[in-house]
Amino acid sequence: QSGTSLFYEYLVKTGKLKRTNSLDMFTKLTTLYDTWEWKKDKELGTQAYRLNTLFQAVGRDKYIEIVRNILERNPNEFEFSTIENKIVDDFISDFNAKIDDYIKKIKIVDVGGLKVGYVELEDLYKNAIAEVLRNRNNPLNISYLMMPLKDRESVSLRNIENIDLADIASKFGGGGHKSAASFPKSNEEFKLLQQEIKDNLSSQK
């Protein structure tokens, strides 16, 4: 279940919304992505991924407008138009190019005796860049990624190898899970580490 599926069932049950095949599919795709089951679903996984990509590409308000149009133009089938498919395809192409660019900018630094990939980027790319590196069998031979986010006041950590990131994040005033964690940029320990990293990088030039 997801928040979307629970709310949809409530609206249908209380007579506030009429069930349609298109709404059923939209809810299914949203739930697949929200629960991360889309990766296991060979039949609908790609559609769920592309629906979420549309959201990333156009933002919340435009996404609501587009989805509403899809639901209204065909209550029997939830499918993208040629224009909507192009929006998604273009975004994926640009997104992948951006990930490759950020991978080139990764600096390998020593943090607590571990080789860590350090790169500043936007929140949008933090999960994808880690997944790409894992899929490529860790070509940089790093333990995890440390990513100060340009559009948030936090630093994200993502596993490349089997490291307990929650433990590492706690040392910088943060927390999370073993494979994904974060901590505030304002942490004094991080500020000292960041300055040390910058000094080391400057000396390497």
CORQUI-V32846 format. One record per residue. N is the residue number from 1. OMEGA is omega in radians with two decimals (* if undefined). Layout:
N,OMEGA
N,OMEGA
//
This chain:
1,3.04
2,3.07
3,3.14
4,-3.10
5,3.12
6,3.14
7,3.11
8,3.13
9,3.10
10,-3.12
11,3.12
12,-3.09
13,-3.11
14,3.08
15,-3.13
16,-3.13
17,3.12
18,-3.14
19,3.03
20,3.09
21,-3.12
22,3.11
23,3.08
24,-3.10
25,3.10
26,3.13
27,3.12
28,-3.12
29,3.12
30,-3.14
31,3.12
32,-3.13
33,-3.09
34,-3.14
35,-3.14
36,3.10
37,-3.09
38,-3.13
39,-3.11
40,-3.06
41,-3.09
42,-3.08
43,-3.02
44,-3.07
45,-3.12
46,3.11
47,3.12
48,3.11
49,-3.11
50,3.08
51,3.09
52,3.10
53,3.07
54,3.10
55,3.13
56,-3.05
57,-2.99
58,-3.12
59,-2.97
60,-3.02
61,3.13
62,3.11
63,3.11
64,3.14
65,-3.12
66,-3.13
67,3.11
68,3.11
69,3.12
70,-3.12
71,-3.09
72,-3.06
73,3.11
74,-3.12
75,-3.09
76,-3.09
77,3.10
78,-3.11
79,3.12
80,2.98
81,3.09
82,-3.13
83,-3.13
84,3.07
85,3.13
86,3.09
87,-3.12
88,-3.12
89,-3.14
90,3.14
91,3.14
92,3.13
93,3.13
94,-3.13
95,-3.14
96,3.10
97,3.13
98,3.11
99,3.12
100,3.12
101,3.14
102,3.10
103,3.11
104,-3.09
105,-3.13
106,3.06
107,-3.13
108,-3.09
109,3.10
110,3.08
111,3.13
112,3.13
113,3.12
114,3.05
115,-3.04
116,3.06
117,-3.07
118,3.11
119,3.07
120,-3.14
121,3.10
122,-3.11
123,-3.08
124,-2.97
125,-2.95
126,-3.13
127,-3.07
128,-3.09
129,3.09
130,-3.13
131,3.12
132,-3.14
133,3.10
134,3.14
135,3.12
136,3.10
137,3.00
138,-3.09
139,-3.13
140,3.12
141,3.13
142,3.14
143,3.12
144,3.11
145,2.99
146,-2.96
147,2.98
148,-3.07
149,-3.10
150,-3.05
151,3.08
152,-3.14
153,-3.13
154,3.09
155,-3.12
156,3.06
157,3.09
158,-3.10
159,2.90
160,3.00
161,-3.06
162,-3.11
163,3.11
164,-3.08
165,3.10
166,3.13
167,3.13
168,-3.13
169,-3.12
170,3.12
171,3.11
172,3.08
173,-3.13
174,3.14
175,-3.14
176,-3.14
177,-3.14
178,-3.05
179,-3.11
180,-3.11
181,3.13
182,3.07
183,-3.08
184,3.08
185,-3.06
186,-3.13
187,-3.06
188,3.10
189,3.13
190,3.14
191,3.10
192,3.12
193,-3.13
194,3.11
195,3.11
196,3.11
197,-3.13
198,3.13
199,3.14
200,3.14
201,3.13
202,-3.11
203,-3.13
204,-3.10
205,*
//
